[in-house]
Amino acid sequence: MKRFETIAAALFGAVFLIQALAVAVETLLRKLFNYSLQGVDELGGYLLACGAALACAVALISRAHIRIDLLHDRLPQPLRIALNGLSLLCIALCAAALLRMAWVALDESLLFNATAQTPWATPLWLPQTAWLGALGIFGAVAVFELVRFARLALAGRSRDLNHFYGPRGSKEELQEELDDLRARGVSSDPVLPLTKDPSP
């Protein structure tokens, strides 16, 4: 799943890099040649929808979804595991609901041959298919994680359940940042300010 997280994060970054380049080209064309592509904002909406779905998948794998963990660490371990499972189930149900709505929207667009009310007049089934695919990735990740949670729970591996599905603590986040710095060749040792020698 770590490899999948890396690929999904790269796709997410590529989506918004394309949008940034499109905005830059649009701005230059308007400023220098008084010409507009008339659709960069439309493209941005499509890319944002797909990118957000991919971001949900990445956040689920890396446990980056917001959790209110004020009391979590103070609860008994069985209750913590139950709450972790409940949060995962809620995310999976949310992914299923989004997939259902995306499919209904795509089905209606195909039925009525709908197009966007924009200068490009984009057939809506094109961006909606991409959106449905991105949501499908999110849904597949949610189901995979839910099945893995159930297998770990049946095996009684409570430590793994807390490690893979509990909210990330500040120490864990700090350690990840330090590991990332080391991987990039940056020293994580604190830099102490130089002090003058007190001896005369």
TANORZI-V933528 format. One line per field, one symbol per residue. phi: phi as a letter, one per 20 degrees, with the letter a starting at -180 (. if undefined). burial: 1 if it has 9 or more other C-alpha atoms within 8 Angstrom, else 0. A space follows every 10 residues. Layout:
BEGIN
phi->???
burial->???
END
This chain:
BEGIN
phi->.fffgfffff fgffgeffff ffffffffff feclccflrf ffffffffff ffffffffff feldffcedg dgfeefggff ffffffffff ffffffffff ffffffffff fdlfcfecgf lfffffffff ffffffffff fffgffffgf ffffemefff fffecfffef ffffffffff fffendfeff eeffdfffff
burial->0000100110 1100110010 0110010111 0000000011 0011011111 1011111111 1010000000 0000000001 1001100110 1100110110 0110110111 0001110000 0011101111 1101111110 1110110010 0110001100 1100110000 0010000100 1100000000 0000000000
END
